[in-house]
Amino acid sequence: MTNDPRFQRTEQLLQQAFIQLMGTDGYDKITVMQLINKAQINRTTFYAHYQDKADLLQTL
């Protein structure tokens, strides 16, 4: 983890998007595309932070 506020904000956006999608779609139906659209980031940025949605889940 870094102290860069941009890095922290991106992780926060992804975690919030994941939690919201879990409430509506459930884990199995969530896709990386849904996550990046909801968090309004690009796919490359997602993979710079996490390997996959399971990796993101472990940070919660």
N, CA, C and O atoms as a Tripos MOL2 file, in Angstrom:
@<TRIPOS>MOLECULE
protein
  240   239    60     0     0
PROTEIN
NO_CHARGES

@<TRIPOS>ATOM
      1 N           0.8410   -1.1800    0.0000 N.3       1 MET1
      2 CA          0.0000    0.0000    0.0000 C.3       1 MET1
      3 C           0.8870    1.2460    0.0000 C.2       1 MET1
      4 O           1.9950    1.2530    0.5370 O.2       1 MET1
      5 N           0.3750    2.2550   -0.5990 N.am      2 THR2
      6 CA          1.1350    3.4870   -0.7420 C.3       2 THR2
      7 C           0.4190    4.6390   -0.0430 C.2       2 THR2
      8 O          -0.7770    4.5560    0.2400 O.2       2 THR2
      9 N           1.1380    5.6830    0.2250 N.am      3 ASN3
     10 CA          0.5520    6.8710    0.8310 C.3       3 ASN3
     11 C           0.0040    7.8450   -0.2060 C.2       3 ASN3
     12 O          -0.5280    8.8960    0.1500 O.2       3 ASN3
     13 N           0.1300    7.5050   -1.4700 N.am      4 ASP4
     14 CA         -0.3660    8.3500   -2.5460 C.3       4 ASP4
     15 C          -1.8960    8.4490   -2.4510 C.2       4 ASP4
     16 O          -2.5790    7.4270   -2.5140 O.2       4 ASP4
     17 N          -2.4360    9.6480   -2.3020 N.am      5 PRO5
     18 CA         -3.8830    9.8010   -2.1600 C.3       5 PRO5
     19 C          -4.6660    9.2930   -3.3680 C.2       5 PRO5
     20 O          -5.8000    8.8380   -3.2230 O.2       5 PRO5
     21 N          -4.0710    9.3680   -4.5580 N.am      6 ARG6
     22 CA         -4.7610    8.8570   -5.7580 C.3       6 ARG6
     23 C          -4.9140    7.3510   -5.6910 C.2       6 ARG6
     24 O          -5.9620    6.8100   -6.0440 O.2       6 ARG6
     25 N          -3.8760    6.6790   -5.2390 N.am      7 PHE7
     26 CA         -3.9010    5.2280   -5.0880 C.3       7 PHE7
     27 C          -4.9620    4.8310   -4.0600 C.2       7 PHE7
     28 O          -5.7540    3.9180   -4.2930 O.2       7 PHE7
     29 N          -4.9680    5.5150   -2.9420 N.am      8 GLN8
     30 CA         -5.9350    5.2160   -1.8860 C.3       8 GLN8
     31 C          -7.3570    5.4920   -2.3400 C.2       8 GLN8
     32 O          -8.2670    4.7260   -2.0240 O.2       8 GLN8
     33 N          -7.5600    6.5790   -3.0780 N.am      9 ARG9
     34 CA         -8.9030    6.9040   -3.5790 C.3       9 ARG9
     35 C          -9.3900    5.8500   -4.5570 C.2       9 ARG9
     36 O         -10.5580    5.4630   -4.5160 O.2       9 ARG9
     37 N          -8.5230    5.3830   -5.4270 N.am     10 THR10
     38 CA         -8.9070    4.3490   -6.3820 C.3      10 THR10
     39 C          -9.3260    3.0830   -5.6520 C.2      10 THR10
     40 O         -10.3400    2.4760   -5.9950 O.2      10 THR10
     41 N          -8.5580    2.6850   -4.6570 N.am     11 GLU11
     42 CA         -8.9210    1.4900   -3.8910 C.3      11 GLU11
     43 C         -10.2510    1.6870   -3.1810 C.2      11 GLU11
     44 O         -11.0670    0.7670   -3.1310 O.2      11 GLU11
     45 N         -10.4800    2.8630   -2.6360 N.am     12 GLN12
     46 CA        -11.7340    3.1500   -1.9580 C.3      12 GLN12
     47 C         -12.9070    3.0770   -2.9440 C.2      12 GLN12
     48 O         -13.9530    2.5120   -2.6260 O.2      12 GLN12
     49 N         -12.7320    3.6440   -4.1310 N.am     13 LEU13
     50 CA        -13.7840    3.5910   -5.1470 C.3      13 LEU13
     51 C         -14.1090    2.1550   -5.5380 C.2      13 LEU13
     52 O         -15.2770    1.7930   -5.6790 O.2      13 LEU13
     53 N         -13.0800    1.3440   -5.7110 N.am     14 LEU14
     54 CA        -13.2940   -0.0500   -6.0900 C.3      14 LEU14
     55 C         -13.9710   -0.8380   -4.9680 C.2      14 LEU14
     56 O         -14.8610   -1.6480   -5.2260 O.2      14 LEU14
     57 N         -13.5570   -0.6030   -3.7450 N.am     15 GLN15
     58 CA        -14.1650   -1.3080   -2.6100 C.3      15 GLN15
     59 C         -15.6310   -0.9150   -2.4500 C.2      15 GLN15
     60 O         -16.4750   -1.7720   -2.1880 O.2      15 GLN15
     61 N         -15.9370    0.3580   -2.6040 N.am     16 GLN16
     62 CA        -17.3220    0.8120   -2.5100 C.3      16 GLN16
     63 C         -18.1690    0.2220   -3.6350 C.2      16 GLN16
     64 O         -19.2990   -0.2090   -3.4060 O.2      16 GLN16
     65 N         -17.6280    0.2030   -4.8330 N.am     17 ALA17
     66 CA        -18.3460   -0.3740   -5.9690 C.3      17 ALA17
     67 C         -18.6200   -1.8520   -5.7270 C.2      17 ALA17
     68 O         -19.7120   -2.3450   -6.0090 O.2      17 ALA17
     69 N         -17.6210   -2.5530   -5.2040 N.am     18 PHE18
     70 CA        -17.7680   -3.9780   -4.9340 C.3      18 PHE18
     71 C         -18.8680   -4.2180   -3.9070 C.2      18 PHE18
     72 O         -19.7090   -5.0960   -4.0980 O.2      18 PHE18
     73 N         -18.8700   -3.4570   -2.8340 N.am     19 ILE19
     74 CA        -19.8890   -3.6190   -1.7840 C.3      19 ILE19
     75 C         -21.2840   -3.3440   -2.3370 C.2      19 ILE19
     76 O         -22.2280   -4.0740   -2.0360 O.2      19 ILE19
     77 N         -21.4130   -2.3000   -3.1380 N.am     20 GLN20
     78 CA        -22.7170   -1.9780   -3.7220 C.3      20 GLN20
     79 C         -23.1960   -3.0890   -4.6510 C.2      20 GLN20
     80 O         -24.3640   -3.4760   -4.6160 O.2      20 GLN20
     81 N         -22.2940   -3.5950   -5.4760 N.am     21 LEU21
     82 CA        -22.6790   -4.6630   -6.4020 C.3      21 LEU21
     83 C         -22.9930   -5.9610   -5.6710 C.2      21 LEU21
     84 O         -23.8570   -6.7250   -6.1010 O.2      21 LEU21
     85 N         -22.2990   -6.2120   -4.5770 N.am     22 MET22
     86 CA        -22.6020   -7.4100   -3.7770 C.3      22 MET22
     87 C         -24.0430   -7.3600   -3.2710 C.2      22 MET22
     88 O         -24.7240   -8.3830   -3.2120 O.2      22 MET22
     89 N         -24.4940   -6.1750   -2.9140 N.am     23 GLY23
     90 CA        -25.8510   -6.0170   -2.4010 C.3      23 GLY23
     91 C         -26.9170   -6.2320   -3.4520 C.2      23 GLY23
     92 O         -28.0340   -6.6350   -3.1280 O.2      23 GLY23
     93 N         -26.5910   -5.9720   -4.6970 N.am     24 THR24
     94 CA        -27.6000   -6.0990   -5.7480 C.3      24 THR24
     95 C         -27.4340   -7.3560   -6.5990 C.2      24 THR24
     96 O         -28.4260   -7.9710   -6.9930 O.2      24 THR24
     97 N         -26.1990   -7.7400   -6.8840 N.am     25 ASP25
     98 CA        -25.9680   -8.8280   -7.8310 C.3      25 ASP25
     99 C         -25.4490  -10.1070   -7.1930 C.2      25 ASP25
    100 O         -25.6790  -11.1930   -7.7250 O.2      25 ASP25
    101 N         -24.7610  -10.0070   -6.0740 N.am     26 GLY26
    102 CA        -24.1210  -11.1770   -5.4910 C.3      26 GLY26
    103 C         -22.7620  -11.4210   -6.1240 C.2      26 GLY26
    104 O         -22.5280  -11.0550   -7.2760 O.2      26 GLY26
    105 N         -21.8790  -12.0380   -5.3710 N.am     27 TYR27
    106 CA        -20.4850  -12.2210   -5.7850 C.3      27 TYR27
    107 C         -20.3340  -12.9050   -7.1350 C.2      27 TYR27
    108 O         -19.5700  -12.4430   -7.9810 O.2      27 TYR27
    109 N         -21.0480  -13.9910   -7.3430 N.am     28 ASP28
    110 CA        -20.8690  -14.7800   -8.5670 C.3      28 ASP28
    111 C         -21.2140  -14.0110   -9.8390 C.2      28 ASP28
    112 O         -20.6620  -14.2960  -10.9020 O.2      28 ASP28
    113 N         -22.1090  -13.0520   -9.7440 N.am     29 LYS29
    114 CA        -22.5310  -12.3160  -10.9400 C.3      29 LYS29
    115 C         -21.7160  -11.0530  -11.1980 C.2      29 LYS29
    116 O         -21.8280  -10.4560  -12.2690 O.2      29 LYS29
    117 N         -20.9040  -10.6400  -10.2380 N.am     30 ILE30
    118 CA        -20.1010   -9.4330  -10.4140 C.3      30 ILE30
    119 C         -18.9750   -9.7040  -11.4140 C.2      30 ILE30
    120 O         -18.2870  -10.7230  -11.3400 O.2      30 ILE30
    121 N         -18.8070   -8.7770  -12.3390 N.am     31 THR31
    122 CA        -17.7010   -8.8630  -13.2980 C.3      31 THR31
    123 C         -16.7580   -7.6780  -13.0800 C.2      31 THR31
    124 O         -17.1350   -6.6630  -12.4940 O.2      31 THR31
    125 N         -15.5500   -7.8300  -13.5580 N.am     32 VAL32
    126 CA        -14.5920   -6.7290  -13.4850 C.3      32 VAL32
    127 C         -15.1360   -5.5340  -14.2660 C.2      32 VAL32
    128 O         -14.9500   -4.3880  -13.8560 O.2      32 VAL32
    129 N         -15.7970   -5.7940  -15.3740 N.am     33 MET33
    130 CA        -16.3720   -4.7070  -16.1700 C.3      33 MET33
    131 C         -17.3860   -3.9150  -15.3500 C.2      33 MET33
    132 O         -17.3890   -2.6850  -15.4080 O.2      33 MET33
    133 N         -18.2350   -4.5820  -14.6000 N.am     34 GLN34
    134 CA        -19.1900   -3.8830  -13.7420 C.3      34 GLN34
    135 C         -18.4600   -3.0410  -12.6940 C.2      34 GLN34
    136 O         -18.8290   -1.8950  -12.4340 O.2      34 GLN34
    137 N         -17.4290   -3.6190  -12.1040 N.am     35 LEU35
    138 CA        -16.6700   -2.9100  -11.0750 C.3      35 LEU35
    139 C         -16.0300   -1.6400  -11.6240 C.2      35 LEU35
    140 O         -16.1270   -0.5760  -11.0120 O.2      35 LEU35
    141 N         -15.3820   -1.7520  -12.7690 N.am     36 ILE36
    142 CA        -14.6900   -0.5820  -13.3110 C.3      36 ILE36
    143 C         -15.6790    0.4730  -13.7930 C.2      36 ILE36
    144 O         -15.4040    1.6700  -13.6980 O.2      36 ILE36
    145 N         -16.8110    0.0450  -14.3020 N.am     37 ASN37
    146 CA        -17.8280    1.0130  -14.7140 C.3      37 ASN37
    147 C         -18.3960    1.7490  -13.5130 C.2      37 ASN37
    148 O         -18.5560    2.9690  -13.5530 O.2      37 ASN37
    149 N         -18.6990    1.0320  -12.4600 N.am     38 LYS38
    150 CA        -19.2720    1.6380  -11.2530 C.3      38 LYS38
    151 C         -18.2550    2.5620  -10.5790 C.2      38 LYS38
    152 O         -18.6200    3.6390  -10.1070 O.2      38 LYS38
    153 N         -17.0020    2.1560  -10.5300 N.am     39 ALA39
    154 CA        -15.9580    2.9710   -9.9000 C.3      39 ALA39
    155 C         -15.4370    4.0650  -10.8320 C.2      39 ALA39
    156 O         -14.7060    4.9550  -10.3970 O.2      39 ALA39
    157 N         -15.8070    3.9990  -12.0990 N.am     40 GLN40
    158 CA        -15.3810    4.9550  -13.1260 C.3      40 GLN40
    159 C         -13.8520    5.0230  -13.2420 C.2      40 GLN40
    160 O         -13.2440    6.0920  -13.2050 O.2      40 GLN40
    161 N         -13.2700    3.8420  -13.3840 N.am     41 ILE41
    162 CA        -11.8350    3.7340  -13.6400 C.3      41 ILE41
    163 C         -11.6490    2.8320  -14.8520 C.2      41 ILE41
    164 O         -12.6120    2.2330  -15.3300 O.2      41 ILE41
    165 N         -10.4240    2.7290  -15.3520 N.am     42 ASN42
    166 CA        -10.2140    1.8480  -16.4970 C.3      42 ASN42
    167 C          -9.6820    0.4820  -16.0410 C.2      42 ASN42
    168 O          -9.2200    0.3190  -14.9110 O.2      42 ASN42
    169 N          -9.7620   -0.4690  -16.9350 N.am     43 ARG43
    170 CA         -9.3890   -1.8530  -16.6380 C.3      43 ARG43
    171 C          -7.9240   -1.9600  -16.1970 C.2      43 ARG43
    172 O          -7.6090   -2.7080  -15.2710 O.2      43 ARG43
    173 N          -7.0470   -1.2280  -16.8450 N.am     44 THR44
    174 CA         -5.6270   -1.2740  -16.4870 C.3      44 THR44
    175 C          -5.4190   -0.8340  -15.0430 C.2      44 THR44
    176 O          -4.6090   -1.4170  -14.3220 O.2      44 THR44
    177 N          -6.1400    0.1780  -14.6290 N.am     45 THR45
    178 CA         -6.0410    0.6570  -13.2480 C.3      45 THR45
    179 C          -6.5160   -0.4130  -12.2800 C.2      45 THR45
    180 O          -5.8920   -0.6300  -11.2420 O.2      45 THR45
    181 N          -7.6160   -1.0870  -12.6080 N.am     46 PHE46
    182 CA         -8.0990   -2.1670  -11.7420 C.3      46 PHE46
    183 C          -6.9980   -3.2030  -11.5430 C.2      46 PHE46
    184 O          -6.7140   -3.5950  -10.4110 O.2      46 PHE46
    185 N          -6.3860   -3.6410  -12.6210 N.am     47 TYR47
    186 CA         -5.3690   -4.6930  -12.5280 C.3      47 TYR47
    187 C          -4.0440   -4.1960  -11.9370 C.2      47 TYR47
    188 O          -3.2010   -5.0060  -11.5520 O.2      47 TYR47
    189 N          -3.8570   -2.8910  -11.8640 N.am     48 ALA48
    190 CA         -2.6940   -2.3530  -11.1620 C.3      48 ALA48
    191 C          -2.8630   -2.4850   -9.6510 C.2      48 ALA48
    192 O          -1.8870   -2.4630   -8.9010 O.2      48 ALA48
    193 N          -4.1140   -2.6220   -9.2170 N.am     49 HIS49
    194 CA         -4.4230   -2.7160   -7.7890 C.3      49 HIS49
    195 C          -4.7420   -4.1450   -7.3490 C.2      49 HIS49
    196 O          -4.3730   -4.5540   -6.2480 O.2      49 HIS49
    197 N          -5.4240   -4.8990   -8.2050 N.am     50 TYR50
    198 CA         -5.9060   -6.2370   -7.8340 C.3      50 TYR50
    199 C          -5.7070   -7.2260   -8.9770 C.2      50 TYR50
    200 O          -5.7100   -6.8500  -10.1490 O.2      50 TYR50
    201 N          -5.5340   -8.5010   -8.6150 N.am     51 GLN51
    202 CA         -5.4060   -9.5400   -9.6330 C.3      51 GLN51
    203 C          -6.7510   -9.8950  -10.2400 C.2      51 GLN51
    204 O          -6.8510  -10.1430  -11.4410 O.2      51 GLN51
    205 N          -7.7940   -9.9190   -9.4010 N.am     52 ASP52
    206 CA         -9.1370  -10.2670   -9.8290 C.3      52 ASP52
    207 C         -10.1140   -9.8580   -8.7380 C.2      52 ASP52
    208 O          -9.7170   -9.2480   -7.7450 O.2      52 ASP52
    209 N         -11.3970  -10.1900   -8.9150 N.am     53 LYS53
    210 CA        -12.3800   -9.7670   -7.9250 C.3      53 LYS53
    211 C         -12.1880  -10.4910   -6.5950 C.2      53 LYS53
    212 O         -12.5400   -9.9410   -5.5510 O.2      53 LYS53
    213 N         -11.6500  -11.6870   -6.5970 N.am     54 ALA54
    214 CA        -11.3680  -12.4070   -5.3510 C.3      54 ALA54
    215 C         -10.2870  -11.6810   -4.5510 C.2      54 ALA54
    216 O         -10.3570  -11.6190   -3.3240 O.2      54 ALA54
    217 N          -9.3120  -11.1430   -5.2310 N.am     55 ASP55
    218 CA         -8.2660  -10.3630   -4.5860 C.3      55 ASP55
    219 C          -8.8520   -9.1160   -3.9490 C.2      55 ASP55
    220 O          -8.4800   -8.7530   -2.8320 O.2      55 ASP55
    221 N          -9.7610   -8.4590   -4.6480 N.am     56 LEU56
    222 CA        -10.4380   -7.2970   -4.1060 C.3      56 LEU56
    223 C         -11.2630   -7.6780   -2.8730 C.2      56 LEU56
    224 O         -11.2560   -6.9580   -1.8750 O.2      56 LEU56
    225 N         -11.9610   -8.7890   -2.9400 N.am     57 LEU57
    226 CA        -12.7740   -9.2510   -1.8030 C.3      57 LEU57
    227 C         -11.9320   -9.4310   -0.5530 C.2      57 LEU57
    228 O         -12.3990   -9.1360    0.5470 O.2      57 LEU57
    229 N         -10.7240   -9.9000   -0.6910 N.am     58 GLN58
    230 CA         -9.8480  -10.1360    0.4680 C.3      58 GLN58
    231 C          -9.4330   -8.8500    1.1560 C.2      58 GLN58
    232 O          -9.0020   -8.8880    2.3080 O.2      58 GLN58
    233 N          -9.5500   -7.7070    0.4810 N.am     59 THR59
    234 CA         -9.1560   -6.4350    1.1010 C.3      59 THR59
    235 C         -10.2650   -5.8230    1.9420 C.2      59 THR59
    236 O         -10.0410   -4.8530    2.6680 O.2      59 THR59
    237 N         -11.4430   -6.3830    1.8440 N.am     60 LEU60
    238 CA        -12.5800   -5.8210    2.5970 C.3      60 LEU60
    239 C         -12.5960   -6.3250    4.0250 C.2      60 LEU60
    240 O         -13.4790   -5.9570    4.8010 O.2      60 LEU60
@<TRIPOS>BOND
     1     1     2 1
     2     2     3 1
     3     3     4 2
     4     3     5 am
     5     5     6 1
     6     6     7 1
     7     7     8 2
     8     7     9 am
     9     9    10 1
    10    10    11 1
    11    11    12 2
    12    11    13 am
    13    13    14 1
    14    14    15 1
    15    15    16 2
    16    15    17 am
    17    17    18 1
    18    18    19 1
    19    19    20 2
    20    19    21 am
    21    21    22 1
    22    22    23 1
    23    23    24 2
    24    23    25 am
    25    25    26 1
    26    26    27 1
    27    27    28 2
    28    27    29 am
    29    29    30 1
    30    30    31 1
    31    31    32 2
    32    31    33 am
    33    33    34 1
    34    34    35 1
    35    35    36 2
    36    35    37 am
    37    37    38 1
    38    38    39 1
    39    39    40 2
    40    39    41 am
    41    41    42 1
    42    42    43 1
    43    43    44 2
    44    43    45 am
    45    45    46 1
    46    46    47 1
    47    47    48 2
    48    47    49 am
    49    49    50 1
    50    50    51 1
    51    51    52 2
    52    51    53 am
    53    53    54 1
    54    54    55 1
    55    55    56 2
    56    55    57 am
    57    57    58 1
    58    58    59 1
    59    59    60 2
    60    59    61 am
    61    61    62 1
    62    62    63 1
    63    63    64 2
    64    63    65 am
    65    65    66 1
    66    66    67 1
    67    67    68 2
    68    67    69 am
    69    69    70 1
    70    70    71 1
    71    71    72 2
    72    71    73 am
    73    73    74 1
    74    74    75 1
    75    75    76 2
    76    75    77 am
    77    77    78 1
    78    78    79 1
    79    79    80 2
    80    79    81 am
    81    81    82 1
    82    82    83 1
    83    83    84 2
    84    83    85 am
    85    85    86 1
    86    86    87 1
    87    87    88 2
    88    87    89 am
    89    89    90 1
    90    90    91 1
    91    91    92 2
    92    91    93 am
    93    93    94 1
    94    94    95 1
    95    95    96 2
    96    95    97 am
    97    97    98 1
    98    98    99 1
    99    99   100 2
   100    99   101 am
   101   101   102 1
   102   102   103 1
   103   103   104 2
   104   103   105 am
   105   105   106 1
   106   106   107 1
   107   107   108 2
   108   107   109 am
   109   109   110 1
   110   110   111 1
   111   111   112 2
   112   111   113 am
   113   113   114 1
   114   114   115 1
   115   115   116 2
   116   115   117 am
   117   117   118 1
   118   118   119 1
   119   119   120 2
   120   119   121 am
   121   121   122 1
   122   122   123 1
   123   123   124 2
   124   123   125 am
   125   125   126 1
   126   126   127 1
   127   127   128 2
   128   127   129 am
   129   129   130 1
   130   130   131 1
   131   131   132 2
   132   131   133 am
   133   133   134 1
   134   134   135 1
   135   135   136 2
   136   135   137 am
   137   137   138 1
   138   138   139 1
   139   139   140 2
   140   139   141 am
   141   141   142 1
   142   142   143 1
   143   143   144 2
   144   143   145 am
   145   145   146 1
   146   146   147 1
   147   147   148 2
   148   147   149 am
   149   149   150 1
   150   150   151 1
   151   151   152 2
   152   151   153 am
   153   153   154 1
   154   154   155 1
   155   155   156 2
   156   155   157 am
   157   157   158 1
   158   158   159 1
   159   159   160 2
   160   159   161 am
   161   161   162 1
   162   162   163 1
   163   163   164 2
   164   163   165 am
   165   165   166 1
   166   166   167 1
   167   167   168 2
   168   167   169 am
   169   169   170 1
   170   170   171 1
   171   171   172 2
   172   171   173 am
   173   173   174 1
   174   174   175 1
   175   175   176 2
   176   175   177 am
   177   177   178 1
   178   178   179 1
   179   179   180 2
   180   179   181 am
   181   181   182 1
   182   182   183 1
   183   183   184 2
   184   183   185 am
   185   185   186 1
   186   186   187 1
   187   187   188 2
   188   187   189 am
   189   189   190 1
   190   190   191 1
   191   191   192 2
   192   191   193 am
   193   193   194 1
   194   194   195 1
   195   195   196 2
   196   195   197 am
   197   197   198 1
   198   198   199 1
   199   199   200 2
   200   199   201 am
   201   201   202 1
   202   202   203 1
   203   203   204 2
   204   203   205 am
   205   205   206 1
   206   206   207 1
   207   207   208 2
   208   207   209 am
   209   209   210 1
   210   210   211 1
   211   211   212 2
   212   211   213 am
   213   213   214 1
   214   214   215 1
   215   215   216 2
   216   215   217 am
   217   217   218 1
   218   218   219 1
   219   219   220 2
   220   219   221 am
   221   221   222 1
   222   222   223 1
   223   223   224 2
   224   223   225 am
   225   225   226 1
   226   226   227 1
   227   227   228 2
   228   227   229 am
   229   229   230 1
   230   230   231 1
   231   231   232 2
   232   231   233 am
   233   233   234 1
   234   234   235 1
   235   235   236 2
   236   235   237 am
   237   237   238 1
   238   238   239 1
   239   239   240 2
@<TRIPOS>SUBSTRUCTURE
     1 MET1         2 RESIDUE 1 A MET
     2 THR2         6 RESIDUE 1 A THR
     3 ASN3        10 RESIDUE 1 A ASN
     4 ASP4        14 RESIDUE 1 A ASP
     5 PRO5        18 RESIDUE 1 A PRO
     6 ARG6        22 RESIDUE 1 A ARG
     7 PHE7        26 RESIDUE 1 A PHE
     8 GLN8        30 RESIDUE 1 A GLN
     9 ARG9        34 RESIDUE 1 A ARG
    10 THR10       38 RESIDUE 1 A THR
    11 GLU11       42 RESIDUE 1 A GLU
    12 GLN12       46 RESIDUE 1 A GLN
    13 LEU13       50 RESIDUE 1 A LEU
    14 LEU14       54 RESIDUE 1 A LEU
    15 GLN15       58 RESIDUE 1 A GLN
    16 GLN16       62 RESIDUE 1 A GLN
    17 ALA17       66 RESIDUE 1 A ALA
    18 PHE18       70 RESIDUE 1 A PHE
    19 ILE19       74 RESIDUE 1 A ILE
    20 GLN20       78 RESIDUE 1 A GLN
    21 LEU21       82 RESIDUE 1 A LEU
    22 MET22       86 RESIDUE 1 A MET
    23 GLY23       90 RESIDUE 1 A GLY
    24 THR24       94 RESIDUE 1 A THR
    25 ASP25       98 RESIDUE 1 A ASP
    26 GLY26      102 RESIDUE 1 A GLY
    27 TYR27      106 RESIDUE 1 A TYR
    28 ASP28      110 RESIDUE 1 A ASP
    29 LYS29      114 RESIDUE 1 A LYS
    30 ILE30      118 RESIDUE 1 A ILE
    31 THR31      122 RESIDUE 1 A THR
    32 VAL32      126 RESIDUE 1 A VAL
    33 MET33      130 RESIDUE 1 A MET
    34 GLN34      134 RESIDUE 1 A GLN
    35 LEU35      138 RESIDUE 1 A LEU
    36 ILE36      142 RESIDUE 1 A ILE
    37 ASN37      146 RESIDUE 1 A ASN
    38 LYS38      150 RESIDUE 1 A LYS
    39 ALA39      154 RESIDUE 1 A ALA
    40 GLN40      158 RESIDUE 1 A GLN
    41 ILE41      162 RESIDUE 1 A ILE
    42 ASN42      166 RESIDUE 1 A ASN
    43 ARG43      170 RESIDUE 1 A ARG
    44 THR44      174 RESIDUE 1 A THR
    45 THR45      178 RESIDUE 1 A THR
    46 PHE46      182 RESIDUE 1 A PHE
    47 TYR47      186 RESIDUE 1 A TYR
    48 ALA48      190 RESIDUE 1 A ALA
    49 HIS49      194 RESIDUE 1 A HIS
    50 TYR50      198 RESIDUE 1 A TYR
    51 GLN51      202 RESIDUE 1 A GLN
    52 ASP52      206 RESIDUE 1 A ASP
    53 LYS53      210 RESIDUE 1 A LYS
    54 ALA54      214 RESIDUE 1 A ALA
    55 ASP55      218 RESIDUE 1 A ASP
    56 LEU56      222 RESIDUE 1 A LEU
    57 LEU57      226 RESIDUE 1 A LEU
    58 GLN58      230 RESIDUE 1 A GLN
    59 THR59      234 RESIDUE 1 A THR
    60 LEU60      238 RESIDUE 1 A LEU
